Amino acid sequence: MTRFIVIRHCEAVGNRERIFQGTYDGAVSELGAKQLEYLALRFRNEHIDRIYSSSRKRALATADAVNRFHHLEIETDDRIIEIHAGEWEGKPFSEFPVLFPKEMELWDTNPSHFVAPNGEKMSDVYARMSAFVKEKAQQFPGQTIVLASHGCAIRNLLCWAEQIGFENLGDEIWCANTAVNIIDVDESLQPHLVLKNDISHLPPQMQTLSSQKWNSK
């Protein structure tokens, strides 16, 4: 059995300012930096064999926090990056109902069919995330592997882990910033979800949604 600890990045400035980040490489917010202190302490005494991160600052900072007491090599791999959102990248959510009303409706009500103009299909996000995990499970059986990734990408991976398919993406939760998910993958590459959207390491005042009532990438 290979264990994957899948962590959504800390709060970034784009989360705070309601900007669709996607592959946009914004900075970590002040609150996000504080969240990472708690995340580092959570993993201080946890066994970890490998750490992978997307190449974006918010994910790398999250991987660095997990690695603070382990001193492992952090490997970057953009198969676990956020959805590439084309013309949505770096734009405020407030503009989308006017500029992209059809896409915005899909994002809210039927996300498995969402694709931004010149952006990536949701089915491709699902495919690359699940393929990455299966590949690493085959390469490193029995190890514990951390993935520092992103909200929409993790949402797709959870659909795979719960074996509901990306078509039911709208029924899957959004993970909070620095939320921890644990997926065990057995020898036949079947996933078993052990932990989902856990932010028990964060006091209430450090949680992003304590001051925001929306979700973003």
C-alpha positions, 0 to 999 in steps of 0.5 A: 500500500502506498500512502499519498498525503495530498495537501491544498496550498496555503492561502495566496493573495489571489484567494484573498482578492478573489482572483482566479489563479489557475496556473497564475503564480501569485504570492502567498498571503499574510494569512497563508504564511501563518497557516504554514507555521501550523502545517509544519508543526503538524508534520514534524513527527510524521514519516514521509518518504517523498515530496512532490509539488506543483511549480507555483509559489503557493504550492512550493511554500506549502511543500517547504513547510511540510518539509521543514523538519524532514529535509527531503528533496522537493520534486516539482511536477506540473502534472499536479498543477492547477487547471489551466484556465486560459482567458480566466487566468489572473482575472477577478471572479467578479468579471466572469458573469459579464465576460463569460456568462456560459462558462461561469454557469458551468463552473458553478453548476456543472463543473465537469463540463467547464472549460475556459476559453483557451483553457484545459478541459476538466477531464484532462485535469482528472486524467493527469492527477490520477495518472500521476498518483498511479505512476508513483504508487507503482514506482514507490510501493509502500512509501508515504508521498506528499503532494502539494497541489491546488483546489480544483486539481485536488477536487478531481483527484478526490473524485478518483479516490472516491471512485465517483468519476469526474462527471460528478465533480459538482458533488465533490467538496472544495478543500480548505487552504492547507487541508490534508487528504490521505489516499492509500493506493493498493497493489492493484492501483485501487484508491482508498480514501482515509482522510478528507479536507482535514484542517484540524491543525489550524485554529479557527482564526487561521482558516481562510473561510473564517473570513471568506464565504467563497472558494477559488483556485 
